[in-house]
Amino acid sequence: MSGLTLLALLASGLLGVSDFLGGVLSRRIPLMVVLLVSQVVAAIALSTRLIVEPFDPTASDAILWGFIGGAATAVGVSCLFRGLAIGTMGVVAPITSLSVAVPVVVGLAGGDPVSWLLGIGLAVAVVGTVLASGPEVRAGAIEGRRNRLLSIVFAVLSAFGFGLANVSVAYGSVQGVSTTLVVNMLVVLGLYLVGFSIWVHIRLRSAAARLHAGRTASPALLPAPIRPRDWVGMAAIGVLGYAAQLSFALASLDGALSVVAVLASLYPVVTVLLGWRLLGEHLLRIQIVGVIMVFLGVSTIAATA
């Protein structure tokens, strides 16, 4: 198994754990708090990368792709966490895994070679990811029709965001990995700060309106206190997310974008397995078949990479 394959798979594993933590924490902590805290930690973690490769202000392509990727990442992560918070991981995850379609199409259009064996491996891995993530939407899987529809909408938006973000990181990293990731991170952080400010403003205005109407309104922005382990969890999201993005960027430098993107998109399998093990979500037979297909697909891709 080549180094780029290991890096792409590492990105999948790290993202899977990060997404699981984000979905779980967003169920009890406001989404904007989770996003902002984790992004601040990710920015701190990224600073260590600058020791190895300093920021290059003349790398115009890397800066441009960093801006595009940052906006796409902000959309992808926020929509994913919200979808996982109001839906079930077995429904939201498979839709977001289809983000691989964006970089695969771009990679193939750019001339990435695809042998018949590699093509089979790619197809099996993608299909296996969808099956393992549990594509069924059964009655009672998501509380309420509104949440069900919203979680699917968020998942679709997240898939597009992640797909565009992966393309941006891959193209920008050609000129400079650190420059691309720094701009990406700053754009995401800036958007989250704006979102957090708007959220705080809305919460305070709502509380003031309730008080003006003679009703009780708690001035607290948080529905429940943040526990120490919640802070640890949000910090872990930031570190894992940054490590996953760096792994993908490095893998894309030496590997075909279409291949690296597929390997890096297997994170829903990790998310769903954690949901099954830690949250008690059930795995159906079709999901078990999907897990096996993922392993077979990855093995095939690794043999040809």
N, C-alpha and C positions, 0 to 999 in steps of 0.2 A: 504494500500500500504506500503510495507516494506521500510526500510531505504536504502537498496542496490538498490531497484528499483528506488527510488527518485534520488540517486546518479548517476545511469546510465543514467536516463533521463536528469538530470542536465548536464551531460557530453555532451549529444546530443545537448541540447539547446545552450550551450556555444560554441561548435564546429560550429554549424550552423551559429551563428552570426560572429564568427571569420573567417570562410571560406568566408562568404559574403563580409566582409570588405577586406579580402585579394584579392579576385577576382576583386573587384571594384577598389581598390588602385593600383593594378598591371596593370590596363589599362592606367594609366597616369604616374606612377612612375616605374622605372626599377625594375624588379622582385627581383634582388639581394639586392637592397636597402631595399625593403619591408621585405624580409626574414631576413636580418641581424639586422635591427633595432628592429623588433618585437622579435627576439630571444634574443637580449641583454636585453630587458625589461622582457622577460620571465625568464631569468636567475636571474635577480634581484628579481623578485617575488618569485622564488624558494628559495632564501636565507632565507626567513621567515620560510619556512618549517623546516629548519635545527635547528631552536630553539626548535621545538617540538620533532624532531627525528634527532639527529646528523648523519653525514656521518660515515659509518662503513667500514673502509678499509679492514677488514677481511671477509666481506660478498662477497666471490668470485662469487657465483652464481648471486647475484644481480648486481655485476659489469659486469659480462659477458653478462647478458641479457640487461643491460643498454647500452653496446656497440652495440649490435645487434639492439636493439630498436632505438637507436639514428640514426644509418645509415638508418634504415627503415623509421623513421619519416622524416628525411631530404629529402628522395626521395618522400615520400607521400605528404608532404606539398608543396614542390617546384613544383612538377608535377600538383598538384591540382590547385594551384594559377595560374600557367601558362595556364592550360586548361580552367579555368574560365575566364581568361583574353582574350583569343583569341576565345573562343566558347561561347555558351549560357548555362546558369546555368541549364536549363531544359534538356539538353542533357548530360552534363558532370557529374552532380550530381548523377544521378541514377547509372551510371557505378561505381563511387567511393563508393557508398553505398554497393556495392557487396563485399566490403572488409570484411564484416561480415562472409563471407564463410570460411575465414581462421581460425579465433578463434572458430567458431562453429564446424568445422570439428575436430580441435584439442581437443576441449572440449568433444565432443562426443566420440572421440577415447580414451580419458582419463577416460571415465566412467561416464560422467555427466548424471544423470537420466532425461529421457524425457517421461512424461505422454502424453496420446493422446490429452488432452486439451492443455497442454503446447506446444505440437507439432503444433497444429492448430494455436495457438496464434503466435508462431514464424513464421510460414509460411505466415499468413495473414499480419503480420507486415513487413516482407521482401518484399512481393509482393506489399503491399500498398506503401512502400517507393519508389519502382521503378515507380509505376504508378503516384504517387503524384509528383515525380520529373520530369515527362514529358519525357518518353523515345522516343517520336517520333522525327525523324530527317527529317524535311520537307525542301523543297527548300527555300533558303533565310534565314534559321535559323542561319546559320554560313556563314560569308562572305568569299567565296572562298573555293574551294575543298581542297586546301592544309591545311587551318586552320581547316576545318572540320575533316580531317583525323588526323592531329596532336593533336587536342583537345581530340579525342577518344583515341589515343595512350597514351597521358598524363594521361587520366582518368584511363585507365587500370593499368598503372604503379603505379598511386596513390592508387588505390584499394589494390594492392598487398602490397605496402609499409605500408599503414595504418593497414591492417590485420596482418602483421608480427609485427608491432609495438605494437598492442594491446596484442598479445600473449606474447611478450617480457615483457611488463609492468606488465601483470598479473602474470607471472612466477617469475619475479625478485622481485616483491613486497612481495612475500611470505617470503623472507629473509630480506627485508628491503625496504620500500617504498621510503624513502628519498635517500638512496644509489642508487637505480635503477633510480630515476628521475634525480639525480644530474649527474650521468654518461651519461644518455641519453641526458640531456641538453647540457653538455659540448661537446659531440660528434657532436651534431647538430650544435652548435655554431662554432666548429672548421671547420666543412665541409662548413658552410656558409662563414666563413672568407676566406677559400681557394677559394671558388667560387667567392666571391667578388673581391679578388685580381686578379684572372684571368680575370674577367669582366673588371676591371679598366685597366689592361694591354692591353687587346684587344682594348678597346675604345681609349686609348692613341696612340697605334700603328696605328690604322685606321686614327686618326686625323693627325698624322705625315705623313702618306703616302699621304693623300689628299693635305697637304701643300707642300710636295715635288713635287707633280705633278702639282702644280700651281693652285690648286683649294682651295676654302675657306673651312675651317674646324673649327668649334667652339670648343674651348678647354673645354667647359663645359661638364661634365659627364652626367648631367641631362637635358632631353629635355625641361623640364619646372621646374620652382622653386617649392619647396615643401612648401605648405601652412601650417599654424599652425594647422589647423584641420586635415591635412594629418599626421602630427606627432602624434596627439592624436589618430588617427585611427590606426596607426602602433603600438603605445603603447598598445592600446586596444586589438589588435590581440595577442600580447604577453601575456598579463594578462589572457585573455579568454582561450587561448590555454593551458597555464599552469594549470589553474583552471579545465579545462576539463580533462586533463591528470591525475591530482590528484584525481578527482572525480571517474574516471574509475579505477584507481589503488585501491582506498579504496573499491569500490564496488566489485571488483574482489576478494578481500580477503575473503569475506563471501558468495559470490554467485557463482553459476555455471557459468563457463566462457562462455558457449554457450548461456546462457540467458542474462548475462550482456552485452555480445558483441552485441546482437541484439538490446537491448534497447539503447545502446550507439551509434548505427549506424543509428539512425533515423534523424541525423542532416541534411540530404539533404532536408527534408521537411521544416525545418526552413529557409534554404538558398533559396529555391525556393519561399517560401511565401514572404520573404523579397525582392527578385527580382521582384515579381509580384506587391508588394505594393509600393516599392521605385523606381524601374527602369521601371515600366510599362510593364513588361513581362506578357503575357497572360496565364491564367490557363484554360486548356481545361476541358471538362467534365470528361475525364478519370483521370485527375489529381485531381479533386474534389473527385471522387470516391476513389482515392488512399489515400487522406487525411483521409477520413472516415474510410477506412480499417486500416490505421495506428492507429487511436484512438481505434478501436475495438481490434486490435491485442495487443496493449499495455495494454489495460484493462484486456484482458485474461491472459497475462503474469503476470501482477501485482497480479491477483487473485490467481495464483498458486505459485508465488515466496515466 
